[in-house]
């Protein structure tokens, strides 16, 4: 039997199921939908379709499938429109459902399509990357990118279930696994210093005996935060803390062009920037900021820009960040390793100095 963690959101509550191979569990869900006369469709990407086509057929029995190009560029208005047309062409009704099978891009895009089609139908997450398993598949944030910035169009739409089948990670490219580690490290920085110590003593790999427990630990941390502040409305702290490093990361993705960095790679750079900003504010010691960078580098993640980006372009992208309140920029900073808070009123010169230190010009 799979291990189950419930995201408790009253009538929107749903299970996160964990196991090395959840094929049988997914097939039970498919049979339940069929018995109820409910039709469904699959949204995935071409890498998953090419690498796991036989698995998809085994799980979903040749269900109608839409495969997007892999990469952040697919989180677009154009691709969203194509998926909505696909669902409409299938004549799915309000009892229909979507299965998002892939990484964070697929989950965000398919989830937004499910939230939009017929004003909302059910969807299920089947994450195939580490980043999606520990973060993006949980919590109901769906969305796409606009030219102006990352995830600026979307909806809060909780999945009806998340199937974390860790066997998918055996074939995950090393660069994608590393990208997921940025989010794992983020959870340590937010509230689990013991996890940071574990990652310091032993690099996490797809073969690590504790990989499954680390994934569950991250999901549990996110579930508790989402339960307390589902729509990121808390005046202080709350769900906004999950964006540690992301104000910088989203700016890097926007300024470099979507696809130049994997999301987790940009988050890694953003975590370094957040640590340096926290140090400049007198909240973190220099050795703490250095530890953050060493931990990220140890897990094969970038800690500086690969090539310079204009400071002006990065600042402009940050100005459109969703965490802004009343027009004022806010950053998630660390008060210690394992504790974070949102702060506004930060001197622009400090932010510019940090950007210079991570390689901006």
C-alpha positions as CSV (number, residue, x, y, z in Angstrom):
1,X,0.0,0.0,0.0
2,X,1.3,3.5,-0.8
3,X,2.2,5.9,2.0
4,X,-0.4,8.7,2.2
5,X,-0.1,12.3,3.3
6,X,-3.3,14.4,3.2
7,X,-3.4,18.1,2.3
8,X,-6.2,19.2,4.6
9,X,-8.2,21.9,2.9
10,X,-11.8,21.1,3.9
11,X,-13.8,20.2,0.8
12,X,-10.6,20.6,-1.4
13,X,-8.6,18.2,0.7
14,X,-6.6,15.6,-1.3
15,X,-4.0,12.8,-0.8
16,X,-0.4,12.8,-1.8
17,X,0.5,9.1,-2.3
18,X,4.1,7.9,-2.2
19,X,5.7,4.8,-3.5
20,X,8.5,3.6,-5.8
21,X,5.9,2.4,-8.3
22,X,2.3,3.6,-8.0
23,X,1.2,2.1,-11.3
24,X,-1.4,-0.2,-9.6
25,X,-2.7,2.7,-7.5
26,X,-3.1,5.0,-10.6
27,X,-4.9,2.2,-12.5
28,X,-7.4,1.9,-9.6
29,X,-8.1,5.6,-9.9
30,X,-8.6,5.2,-13.7
31,X,-11.0,2.3,-13.1
32,X,-13.0,4.5,-10.6
33,X,-13.3,7.3,-13.1
34,X,-14.4,4.8,-15.8
35,X,-17.0,3.2,-13.5
36,X,-18.5,6.6,-12.8
37,X,-18.7,7.3,-16.6
38,X,-16.0,10.1,-16.3
39,X,-13.6,10.6,-19.2
40,X,-10.1,11.9,-18.9
41,X,-7.1,13.1,-20.9
42,X,-3.4,13.2,-20.4
43,X,-1.1,16.2,-20.7
44,X,2.6,15.5,-20.7
45,X,5.7,16.5,-22.5
46,X,7.6,14.9,-25.4
47,X,10.5,13.8,-23.3
48,X,8.2,11.9,-21.0
49,X,6.2,10.6,-23.9
50,X,9.3,9.4,-25.6
51,X,11.0,7.9,-22.6
52,X,8.0,6.5,-20.8
53,X,5.5,5.9,-23.6
54,X,5.0,2.2,-22.7
55,X,4.4,3.2,-19.1
56,X,1.8,5.8,-20.1
57,X,0.0,3.3,-22.2
58,X,0.1,0.8,-19.3
59,X,-1.3,3.3,-16.9
60,X,-3.8,5.1,-19.0
61,X,-4.8,2.6,-21.6
62,X,-4.1,4.8,-24.6
63,X,-6.2,7.7,-23.3
64,X,-6.1,10.9,-25.5
65,X,-2.8,12.6,-24.9
66,X,-1.4,16.1,-25.5
67,X,2.4,16.4,-25.4
68,X,4.0,19.8,-25.2
69,X,7.6,20.7,-26.0
70,X,9.7,20.3,-22.9
71,X,10.9,23.5,-21.2
72,X,9.7,26.7,-19.7
73,X,8.8,28.2,-23.1
74,X,5.7,25.9,-23.2
75,X,4.2,27.8,-20.2
76,X,2.6,30.2,-22.7
77,X,-0.8,31.6,-23.7
78,X,-0.4,29.9,-27.0
79,X,0.2,26.5,-25.6
80,X,-2.6,27.0,-23.0
81,X,-5.0,27.8,-25.9
82,X,-3.9,24.6,-27.7
83,X,-4.6,22.4,-24.7
84,X,-8.0,24.0,-24.1
85,X,-8.9,23.4,-27.8
86,X,-7.7,19.8,-27.3
87,X,-10.0,19.3,-24.3
88,X,-12.9,20.9,-26.1
89,X,-12.3,18.7,-29.1
90,X,-12.6,15.7,-26.9
91,X,-15.9,17.1,-25.6
92,X,-15.0,16.5,-22.0
93,X,-17.8,17.6,-19.8
94,X,-17.6,18.9,-16.2
95,X,-17.2,15.4,-15.0
96,X,-14.0,15.1,-17.0
97,X,-10.5,15.1,-15.6
98,X,-6.9,15.8,-16.7
99,X,-3.8,13.9,-15.6
100,X,-0.6,16.1,-15.6
101,X,2.3,13.7,-16.2
102,X,5.6,15.4,-16.1
103,X,7.6,18.1,-14.4
104,X,6.7,21.5,-13.1
105,X,6.0,23.0,-16.5
106,X,3.5,20.3,-17.3
107,X,1.8,20.5,-13.9
108,X,1.5,24.3,-14.0
109,X,0.2,24.3,-17.5
110,X,-2.2,21.4,-17.3
111,X,-3.4,22.6,-14.0
112,X,-4.2,26.0,-15.4
113,X,-6.0,24.4,-18.3
114,X,-8.1,22.3,-15.9
115,X,-8.9,25.4,-13.9
116,X,-10.0,27.3,-17.0
117,X,-11.8,24.6,-19.0
118,X,-15.6,24.8,-18.3
119,X,-14.6,27.1,-15.4
120,X,-12.9,24.2,-13.7
121,X,-12.6,20.4,-13.9
122,X,-10.6,18.0,-11.8
123,X,-7.0,17.2,-12.4
124,X,-4.4,14.8,-10.9
125,X,-0.7,15.3,-10.7
126,X,1.8,12.5,-11.6
127,X,5.1,14.3,-11.2
128,X,8.1,12.7,-12.9
129,X,10.9,15.1,-11.8
130,X,12.3,15.7,-8.4
131,X,11.4,19.4,-8.5
132,X,7.7,18.6,-9.2
133,X,7.6,15.8,-6.6
134,X,8.9,18.0,-3.7
135,X,7.3,21.3,-4.7
136,X,5.3,22.2,-7.8
137,X,2.8,19.3,-7.8
138,X,1.5,20.2,-4.3
139,X,-0.4,23.3,-3.4
140,X,-2.6,24.1,-6.3
141,X,-0.7,27.0,-7.8
142,X,-1.1,26.8,-11.6
143,X,-0.1,29.2,-14.3
144,X,1.8,30.4,-17.3
145,X,4.5,33.0,-18.0
146,X,3.9,36.3,-19.8
147,X,6.4,38.4,-21.5
148,X,6.3,40.7,-18.5
149,X,7.3,38.0,-16.0
150,X,7.0,34.5,-14.6
151,X,3.7,33.0,-13.6
152,X,1.8,36.2,-14.0
153,X,-1.3,34.5,-15.2
154,X,-2.8,31.5,-13.4
155,X,-5.2,30.2,-10.8
156,X,-5.3,28.5,-7.5
157,X,-6.8,25.1,-8.4
158,X,-6.0,22.2,-6.1
159,X,-5.4,18.8,-7.6
160,X,-7.7,15.9,-6.6
161,X,-4.6,13.7,-5.9
162,X,-0.9,13.6,-6.3
163,X,0.9,10.4,-7.2
164,X,4.6,10.6,-6.2
165,X,6.1,7.5,-7.9
166,X,9.8,7.8,-7.2
167,X,10.7,5.1,-9.7
168,X,10.5,7.9,-12.4
169,X,13.7,9.4,-11.0
170,X,15.8,6.5,-12.0
171,X,15.8,7.8,-15.6
172,X,15.9,11.6,-14.8
173,X,18.9,13.4,-16.4
174,X,21.4,14.5,-13.8
175,X,20.8,18.2,-14.6
176,X,17.1,17.8,-13.9
177,X,17.8,16.0,-10.6
178,X,20.1,18.8,-9.5
179,X,17.4,21.4,-10.4
180,X,15.1,19.6,-8.0
181,X,17.7,19.7,-5.3
182,X,17.4,23.5,-5.2
183,X,13.9,23.2,-3.9
184,X,14.9,20.5,-1.4
185,X,17.6,22.8,0.0
186,X,15.0,25.6,0.1
187,X,12.9,23.6,2.4
188,X,15.8,23.1,4.7
189,X,16.5,26.8,4.7
190,X,12.9,27.6,5.5
191,X,12.4,25.4,8.5
192,X,14.4,22.2,8.6
193,X,18.0,22.7,9.7
194,X,18.3,19.0,10.4
195,X,17.8,18.4,6.7
196,X,20.5,20.9,5.9
197,X,22.9,18.9,8.2
198,X,22.0,15.7,6.4
199,X,22.7,17.2,3.0
200,X,26.0,18.6,4.3
201,X,27.1,15.2,5.4
202,X,25.9,13.2,2.4
203,X,25.1,14.5,-1.1
204,X,21.6,13.4,-2.1
205,X,21.4,11.3,-5.3
206,X,18.8,9.1,-7.1
207,X,20.5,6.1,-5.4
208,X,20.3,7.6,-1.8
209,X,18.5,5.3,0.6
210,X,16.8,8.4,2.2
211,X,15.6,10.0,-1.1
212,X,12.0,8.9,-0.6
213,X,11.9,10.1,3.0
214,X,13.4,13.5,2.0
215,X,10.7,13.9,-0.7
216,X,8.0,13.1,1.7
217,X,9.5,15.5,4.3
218,X,9.4,18.4,1.7
219,X,5.8,17.6,0.7
220,X,4.8,17.6,4.4
221,X,6.4,20.9,5.0
222,X,4.7,22.5,1.9
223,X,1.3,20.9,2.8
224,X,1.3,22.4,6.3
225,X,2.1,25.9,4.9
226,X,-0.5,25.6,2.2
227,X,-3.1,24.5,4.7
228,X,-2.4,27.6,6.8
229,X,-2.4,30.1,3.9
230,X,-3.8,28.5,0.7
231,X,-4.0,31.7,-1.4
232,X,-1.0,33.5,0.0
233,X,-3.0,36.2,1.8
234,X,-1.2,36.1,5.2
235,X,0.0,39.7,6.0
236,X,3.3,38.3,7.1
237,X,5.0,35.0,6.5
238,X,2.6,32.3,5.3
239,X,2.8,30.8,1.9
240,X,4.9,33.7,0.6
241,X,7.9,32.2,2.4
242,X,7.9,29.3,-0.1
243,X,9.2,31.9,-2.5
244,X,12.6,32.1,-0.8
245,X,15.1,32.9,-3.6
246,X,12.3,33.1,-6.2
247,X,12.2,36.9,-6.6
248,X,15.8,36.8,-7.8
249,X,15.2,33.5,-9.7
250,X,12.2,34.7,-11.6
251,X,14.0,37.8,-12.6
252,X,16.9,35.7,-13.9
253,X,14.6,33.5,-15.9
254,X,12.9,36.5,-17.4
255,X,16.0,38.5,-18.2
256,X,17.9,35.5,-19.6
257,X,14.9,34.3,-21.6
258,X,12.8,31.4,-20.5
259,X,14.6,28.1,-21.1
260,X,18.1,29.5,-20.6
261,X,18.1,28.2,-17.1
262,X,16.1,25.3,-15.6
263,X,13.8,26.7,-13.0
264,X,15.8,25.0,-10.2
265,X,19.0,26.4,-11.5
266,X,17.6,29.9,-11.3
267,X,16.3,29.1,-7.8
268,X,19.8,28.1,-6.8
269,X,21.2,31.4,-7.9
270,X,18.3,33.1,-6.2
271,X,19.0,31.3,-2.9
272,X,22.6,32.5,-3.1
273,X,21.3,36.1,-3.7
274,X,18.8,35.8,-0.8
275,X,21.6,34.6,1.5
276,X,23.8,37.5,0.5
277,X,21.0,40.0,1.0
278,X,20.3,38.5,4.4
279,X,23.9,38.9,5.3
280,X,24.0,42.5,4.1
281,X,21.0,43.2,6.3
282,X,22.8,41.8,9.3
283,X,20.6,38.8,9.6
284,X,22.9,36.0,8.6
285,X,26.6,35.5,9.4
286,X,29.1,35.3,6.5
287,X,29.7,31.7,7.2
288,X,26.0,30.9,7.0
289,X,25.8,32.5,3.5
290,X,28.9,30.6,2.5
291,X,27.3,27.3,3.7
292,X,24.3,27.9,1.5
293,X,26.5,28.4,-1.5
294,X,28.6,25.4,-0.7
295,X,25.6,23.2,-0.3
296,X,24.1,24.2,-3.6
297,X,27.5,23.8,-5.4
298,X,27.9,20.4,-3.8
299,X,24.6,19.3,-5.5
300,X,25.8,20.4,-8.9
301,X,23.9,23.7,-9.0
302,X,25.0,27.1,-10.2
303,X,25.7,29.8,-7.6
304,X,26.5,32.6,-10.1
305,X,25.1,33.6,-13.5
306,X,26.7,31.7,-16.3
307,X,27.0,34.9,-18.3
308,X,26.3,38.5,-17.2
309,X,22.8,39.9,-17.3
310,X,22.0,43.7,-17.1
311,X,21.2,44.9,-13.5
312,X,18.5,47.1,-15.0
313,X,16.7,44.2,-16.7
314,X,16.8,42.2,-13.5
315,X,15.4,45.1,-11.4
316,X,12.7,45.7,-13.9
317,X,11.6,42.0,-13.7
318,X,11.7,42.1,-9.9
319,X,9.3,45.1,-10.0
320,X,6.6,42.9,-11.4
321,X,7.1,40.2,-8.7
322,X,3.8,38.9,-7.3
323,X,4.9,39.3,-3.7
324,X,4.8,43.1,-4.0
325,X,2.3,44.8,-1.7
326,X,0.8,48.2,-2.3
327,X,3.4,48.7,-5.0
328,X,6.3,48.0,-2.6
329,X,8.9,45.4,-3.4
330,X,9.2,42.6,-0.8
331,X,12.0,40.0,-0.4
332,X,12.0,36.7,1.5
333,X,15.1,36.8,3.7
334,X,16.6,34.4,6.2
335,X,17.0,35.4,9.8
336,X,18.9,32.2,10.4
337,X,19.4,28.9,8.6
338,X,16.0,27.4,9.1
339,X,14.0,30.6,9.5
340,X,12.8,33.1,7.0
341,X,10.5,36.2,6.8
342,X,9.2,38.7,4.2
343,X,10.7,42.2,4.3
344,X,9.9,45.3,2.4
345,X,11.7,48.7,2.4
346,X,15.0,47.2,1.5
347,X,17.5,49.7,0.1
348,X,17.8,49.4,-3.7
349,X,21.5,49.8,-3.4
350,X,21.8,46.6,-1.4
351,X,19.8,44.7,-4.0
352,X,22.0,46.1,-6.8
353,X,25.1,45.1,-4.8
354,X,23.8,41.6,-4.5
355,X,23.0,41.3,-8.2
356,X,26.6,42.4,-8.9
357,X,27.9,39.7,-6.7
358,X,26.0,37.0,-8.5
359,X,27.4,38.2,-11.9
360,X,25.0,40.9,-13.1
361,X,26.4,44.0,-14.8
